């Protein structure tokens, strides 16, 4: 009974405290609503125009265009996660940390270097129109003096979008050289590609250079982004040589299966989603009937090419191997996306499906070609981005609304050859100076432990012993 009385007493005490607190707070709250804090005595009464400034059509267009371009830049940056998942999933588990680390650092280093020098090289200004090289200066304008109108992009958001493209070109190489490249060499390569190689060839078209004057068309980067990354990866793969066990003594290629098709499939879907920032975002403007029509057509063409690439690759592998192969089909989907990127704004829906379908065939042929040449590309980066980057550029000259096959052939050959030659020289010199390949012991045990002293799958013995 004593405990019961104590309980009710405590209950009454708590209730009393709560009631007193509410009674104390309520008048304060009420008085705050009834007597708002007075405005500063010296402030002049605001006019209706000052309180609600007029929003012009030009200002609204400027706002919408820049906000959507910012979201597109985020989508393209999100593609880094897709590249990381695809590359990690199609490689051995013992190299997962190394792959993920490279994905983090190529975008981190790439954005810094592109801000410092790459953006100025890629967009040097009207004084260098029609040229091969120019430089607008270090850094990126802060945009403080920009007057918002329909034709203007804020330079800071334009930089974000372009930096995401530069990072995409850099990260493609990770797959082609996976499993045997020293990490610090990859850091050096990322600086060179995003700071110099990519911006210089990008200037030739997007910066108003000689390819632009010639009439070359690459809407979102089949050539300027994907073929540059694909051919840079090819150069590195040749210098590095194949992974241990990739080719038998008689030269026959061996399957070195990746450790997680789940991860690879997730990465492919992420890349597909990110491509809606890549292609539709490259329209740069999103207000008005003409822009909306263009953006929606670009998005649909992107989708149709992707699915056509996947379906055709499934049919080809099923016919050739007796079973549909997931990893190759994922690359077929990505090949379709790469193939449509140059001309997504200038072809019809059926033409987009045809371009994607042909890309699905070319990616299989590209893998076979590398095997015959005894070049080891663990994820098929060159067949996807290199081969189909060129196909995307040429396809514009065949199907595009404003066909100029001669200009397309020139641009589609010169840019990838430039990227290959430049990176081959750089990798060759680095190899002679430092030996860019890890030791045999480190390669067999895995780069996670050898390069980083970390394990993605702690507690599992995932390295080979012979």
C-alpha positions in Angstrom: 0.0 0.0 0.0 2.9 2.3 0.8 4.4 1.7 -2.6 1.0 2.4 -4.2 0.6 5.7 -2.4 4.2 6.6 -3.4 3.3 5.8 -7.0 0.2 8.1 -7.0 2.1 10.8 -5.3 4.9 10.7 -7.9 2.2 10.7 -10.6 0.6 13.7 -9.2 3.9 15.5 -8.9 4.8 14.9 -12.5 1.3 15.9 -13.6 1.6 19.1 -11.6 5.0 20.0 -13.1 3.7 19.4 -16.7 0.5 21.5 -16.1 2.6 24.4 -14.6 5.0 24.2 -17.5 2.2 24.4 -20.0 0.6 27.3 -18.2 3.9 29.1 -18.1 4.7 28.5 -21.8 1.3 29.2 -23.2 1.1 32.9 -22.4 4.6 33.4 -23.7 3.7 31.8 -26.9 0.4 33.7 -27.2 2.1 37.0 -26.5 4.7 36.3 -29.1 2.0 35.9 -31.7 0.1 39.0 -30.6 3.0 41.3 -30.3 5.6 40.5 -33.0 9.0 42.1 -32.6 9.0 45.6 -34.1 10.9 46.4 -37.2 14.0 48.5 -37.0 12.9 52.1 -36.5 15.2 53.4 -39.2 14.0 51.0 -41.9 11.8 52.6 -44.6 8.6 50.8 -45.5 9.1 48.4 -48.4 7.1 48.8 -51.5 5.3 46.0 -53.2 7.8 45.9 -56.0 10.7 45.5 -53.5 9.0 42.7 -51.6 8.1 40.7 -54.7 10.5 41.5 -57.6 9.1 40.7 -61.0 10.3 37.4 -62.5 10.8 37.7 -66.2 10.7 34.9 -68.7 14.4 35.3 -69.2 15.2 35.0 -65.5 13.0 31.9 -65.2 14.6 30.2 -68.2 18.1 31.0 -66.8 17.1 29.5 -63.4 15.5 26.3 -64.9 18.4 25.7 -67.3 21.1 26.0 -64.7 19.2 24.0 -62.1 18.5 21.1 -64.5 22.1 21.2 -65.7 23.3 20.9 -62.1 21.1 17.8 -61.7 22.5 16.4 -64.9 26.0 16.9 -63.6 25.0 15.0 -60.4 23.7 12.1 -62.6 27.0 12.0 -64.5 29.0 12.1 -61.3 26.8 9.2 -60.1 28.1 7.2 -63.1 31.4 6.9 -61.2 29.6 4.5 -58.8 28.4 2.5 -61.8 31.9 2.3 -63.3 33.3 1.2 -59.9 30.7 -1.5 -59.5 31.1 -2.9 -63.1 34.9 -2.9 -62.9 35.0 -4.4 -59.4 32.4 -7.0 -60.2 34.1 -8.2 -63.4 37.5 -8.5 -61.6 38.8 -10.8 -59.0 37.7 -10.2 -55.4 41.3 -9.8 -54.3 41.5 -6.5 -56.3 38.2 -4.9 -55.2 39.7 -2.3 -52.9 42.2 -1.3 -55.6 39.4 -0.8 -58.1 37.2 1.1 -55.8 40.1 3.3 -54.6 41.0 4.1 -58.2 37.4 5.1 -58.9 37.4 7.5 -55.9 40.8 9.0 -56.8 40.4 9.5 -60.5 37.3 11.6 -60.0 38.8 13.4 -57.0 42.2 14.2 -58.7 40.5 14.7 -62.0 38.1 17.4 -60.8 40.9 19.3 -59.1 43.2 19.2 -62.1 40.4 20.0 -64.5 39.5 23.0 -62.4 43.1 24.2 -62.3 44.0 23.8 -66.0 41.8 21.5 -67.9 38.8 23.8 -68.2 40.9 26.6 -69.4 42.4 24.4 -72.1 39.1 23.0 -73.2 37.3 26.3 -73.4 40.0 28.9 -74.3 37.6 31.4 -75.8 36.8 33.0 -79.2 40.4 34.1 -79.8 41.3 30.4 -80.5 38.3 29.5 -82.7 39.2 27.0 -85.4 42.6 26.3 -83.8 44.3 23.3 -82.2 45.3 24.7 -78.9 44.4 27.6 -76.6 44.3 28.5 -72.9 41.9 30.8 -71.1 43.8 30.8 -67.9 43.8 28.9 -64.6 40.7 28.1 -62.6 37.1 28.8 -63.4 35.2 32.1 -63.4 33.1 32.6 -60.3 30.2 33.9 -62.2 29.5 36.9 -60.0 29.0 39.2 -62.9 26.7 36.9 -64.9 23.4 38.4 -66.1 20.8 35.7 -66.1 19.1 35.3 -69.4 17.9 32.5 -71.6 21.2 32.0 -73.5 23.5 32.0 -70.4 24.9 29.2 -68.3 26.5 30.0 -64.9 30.2 29.1 -65.4 30.3 27.3 -62.1 27.6 24.8 -63.0 29.0 24.5 -66.5 32.3 23.5 -64.9 30.6 20.9 -62.7 29.0 19.3 -65.8 32.2 19.3 -67.8 34.3 18.1 -64.9 32.0 15.1 -64.6 32.7 14.3 -68.2 36.4 14.5 -67.7 36.2 12.1 -64.8 34.3 9.7 -67.0 37.0 9.6 -69.6 39.6 9.0 -66.9 37.8 6.2 -65.1 37.2 4.1 -68.3 40.9 3.2 -68.2 40.7 1.5 -64.8 38.9 -1.5 -66.3 41.3 -2.1 -69.1 44.4 -2.1 -66.8 42.8 -3.7 -63.7 44.6 -6.3 -61.7 48.3 -5.4 -62.4 48.9 -1.6 -62.4 50.7 0.1 -59.6 48.4 2.6 -57.8 50.7 5.6 -58.0 51.0 5.2 -61.7 47.3 5.4 -62.0 47.3 8.7 -60.0 49.9 10.1 -62.5 47.9 9.0 -65.4 44.7 10.6 -64.0 46.4 13.9 -63.7 47.8 13.8 -67.3 44.5 12.7 -68.9 42.1 15.0 -67.2 44.5 18.0 -67.1 45.9 17.8 -70.7 45.0 14.9 -73.0 41.2 15.0 -72.7 40.8 18.9 -72.6 43.0 19.4 -75.7 41.0 17.1 -78.0 37.8 18.3 -76.3 38.7 21.8 -77.4 38.9 20.7 -81.0 35.1 20.4 -81.1 33.4 21.7 -77.9 35.8 24.6 -77.4 35.3 25.9 -81.0 38.5 24.3 -82.4 39.3 22.9 -85.9 36.9 20.0 -85.8 34.1 22.3 -85.0 35.0 24.4 -88.0 35.2 21.3 -90.1 31.6 20.4 -89.3 32.3 17.4 -87.0 29.4 16.5 -84.8 29.7 14.8 -81.4 26.7 15.8 -79.3 27.6 14.2 -76.0 31.0 12.5 -76.4 31.1 9.1 -78.2 34.4 10.3 -79.6 35.5 13.1 -77.3 34.9 11.2 -74.0 34.4 7.5 -74.6 36.9 6.8 -77.4 39.5 8.9 -75.6 39.1 6.7 -72.5 38.9 3.5 -74.5 42.0 4.1 -76.5 43.9 5.4 -73.5 43.0 2.1 -71.8 44.1 0.1 -74.9 47.5 1.8 -74.8 47.9 1.0 -71.1 46.8 -2.6 -71.5 49.4 -3.1 -74.3 52.3 -1.7 -72.2 51.2 -3.7 -69.1 50.8 -7.0 -70.8 48.1 -9.6 -69.9 47.2 -10.8 -66.4 48.9 -14.0 -65.2 47.0 -16.9 -66.6 44.9 -15.0 -69.1 46.6 -16.8 -72.1 47.7 -20.4 -72.1 51.2 -21.3 -73.4 49.7 -22.0 -76.8 48.1 -18.6 -76.8 44.5 -19.7 -76.2 42.6 -17.1 -74.1 41.4 -18.3 -70.7 38.4 -17.1 -68.8 39.4 -15.2 -65.7 35.9 -14.7 -64.3 34.9 -11.7 -62.2 33.8 -12.3 -58.7 30.4 -10.7 -58.6 28.0 -10.5 -61.5 25.5 -9.0 -59.1 27.8 -6.0 -58.5 28.5 -5.7 -62.3 24.8 -5.8 -63.1 24.0 -3.1 -60.5 26.8 -1.0 -61.9 25.4 -1.3 -65.5 22.0 -0.1 -64.3 23.6 2.8 -62.5 25.5 3.8 -65.6 22.3 3.5 -67.7 20.5 5.9 -65.2 23.5 8.3 -65.2 23.4 8.4 -69.0 20.2 10.5 -68.8 22.4 13.2 -67.3 25.1 12.5 -69.9 23.0 12.7 -73.1 19.9 14.8 -72.4 22.0 17.0 -70.1 24.2 17.8 -73.0 21.4 19.8 -74.6 22.4 22.4 -71.9 19.1 24.3 -72.2 15.7 22.9 -71.2 13.1 25.7 -71.5 10.9 26.3 -74.6 9.2 24.0 -77.0 12.2 23.3 -79.1 14.4 22.4 -76.2 11.8 20.2 -74.6 11.3 18.3 -77.9 15.0 17.8 -78.3 15.6 16.6 -74.7 12.7 14.1 -74.8 13.9 12.8 -78.2 17.4 12.4 -76.9 16.3 10.5 -73.8 14.1 8.1 -75.9 16.9 7.5 -78.4 19.3 6.8 -75.5 16.9 4.2 -74.1 16.2 2.5 -77.4 19.9 2.2 -78.3 20.7 0.7 -74.9 18.0 -1.9 -75.0 18.8 -2.8 -78.6 22.4 -3.3 -77.8 21.5 -5.6 -74.9 19.1 -7.7 -77.0 21.4 -8.1 -80.0 24.3 -9.0 -77.8 22.1 -11.6 -76.0 21.2 -13.1 -79.4 24.8 -13.1 -80.6 26.2 -14.8 -77.5 23.4 -17.3 -77.3 23.9 -18.3 -80.9 27.7 -18.4 -80.6 28.1 -20.1 -77.2 24.8 -22.0 -76.8 23.9 -20.0 -73.7 23.1 -16.3 -73.1 26.0 -14.6 -71.3 25.2 -12.0 -68.7 28.6 -10.2 -68.6 28.7 -9.8 -72.4 25.1 -8.6 -72.5 25.8 -6.0 -69.9 28.6 -4.7 -72.1 26.2 -4.8 -75.0 23.8 -2.5 -73.2 26.7 -0.1 -72.4 27.9 -0.4 -76.0 24.5 0.8 -77.2 24.7 3.7 -74.9 28.2 4.7 -76.1 27.2 4.3 -79.8 24.2 6.6 -79.6 25.9 9.3 -77.5 27.4 11.2 -80.5 24.1 11.4 -82.5 21.3 11.1 -80.0 20.1 14.5 -80.9 20.1 14.0 -84.7 18.6 10.5 -85.4 15.2 9.0 -85.4 14.0 6.4 -83.0 14.4 3.5 -85.5 17.9 4.7 -86.4 18.8 4.8 -82.7 17.7 1.2 -82.3 19.8 0.3 -85.4 22.9 2.1 -84.0 22.5 0.3 -80.7 22.0 -3.0 -82.3 25.1 -2.7 -84.4 27.0 -1.6 -81.3 25.8 -4.9 -79.6 27.5 -6.8 -82.4 30.7 -4.7 -82.4 31.3 -5.2 -78.7 31.4 -9.0 -79.2 33.7 -8.7 -82.2 35.9 -6.3 -80.2 36.4 -8.7 -77.4 37.3 -11.4 -79.9 39.8 -9.1 -81.6 41.6 -8.4 -78.4 41.8 -12.1 -77.6 43.4 -12.7 -81.1 45.9 -9.9 -80.4 46.6 -11.3 -76.9 45.6 -8.0 -75.3 44.0 -8.4 -71.9 41.2 -6.0 -71.1 39.4 -7.5 -68.1 36.1 -5.6 -68.4 36.0 -5.0 -72.1 36.6 -1.2 -71.8 38.1 -0.9 -75.3 35.3 -2.8 -77.1 32.6 -0.9 -75.3 34.1 2.6 -75.3 36.8 2.5 -77.9 35.3 0.5 -80.7 31.8 1.8 -80.2 33.0 5.3 -79.6 34.3 5.3 -83.1 31.1 3.6 -84.4 29.0 6.4 -82.7 31.0 9.1 -84.4 30.7 7.4 -87.9 27.0 6.6 -87.4 26.3 10.4 -87.2 27.7 10.7 -90.7 25.4 7.8 -91.9 22.2 8.6 -90.1 22.4 12.1 -88.7 20.0 14.8 -89.8 22.9 17.0 -91.0 25.1 14.3 -92.5 28.8 15.1 -93.1 30.4 11.7 -93.4 33.8 13.1 -94.3 34.0 15.3 -91.2 32.8 12.4 -89.1 35.4 10.0 -90.4 38.2 12.5 -89.8 37.1 13.3 -86.3 36.3 9.7 -85.4 39.8 8.6 -86.4 42.0 11.6 -85.4 40.8 11.9 -81.8 41.1 8.3 -80.7 44.5 8.0 -82.5 45.7 11.1 -80.7 44.6 9.7 -77.4 46.2 6.3 -78.0 49.5 7.8 -79.2 49.8 10.3 -76.4 49.0 7.8 -73.7 51.1 5.1 -75.2 54.1 7.4 -75.1 53.3 8.4 -71.5 52.8 4.8 -70.3 55.9 3.6 -72.2 58.1 6.3 -70.5 56.6 5.6 -67.1 57.2 1.9 -67.6 60.8 2.5 -68.5 61.4 4.8 -65.6 59.4 3.0 -62.8 58.0 -0.3 -64.1 54.3 0.3 -63.9 53.4 -3.3 -63.2 53.2 -4.8 -59.8 55.3 -7.9 -58.9 54.2 -11.4 -59.7 53.7 -12.2 -56.0 51.6 -9.1 -55.5 49.5 -9.8 -58.6 48.8 -13.4 -57.4 48.0 -12.3 -53.9 45.9 -9.4 -55.0 46.4 -5.6 -55.1 44.1 -5.0 -52.1 46.8 -6.4 -49.8 49.8 -5.5 -51.8 48.9 -1.9 -52.7 46.7 -0.9 -49.8 47.0 -3.5 -47.0 43.2 -3.7 -46.9 40.7 -6.4 -47.8 37.3 -5.9 -49.2 36.2 -9.3 -47.9 37.9 -9.7 -44.6 38.2 -13.2 -43.4 38.0 -14.9 -46.8 41.0 -16.4 -48.5 40.5 -15.0 -52.0 44.0 -15.1 -53.5 45.6 -17.7 -55.6 48.8 -19.5 -54.5 50.3 -20.6 -57.7 
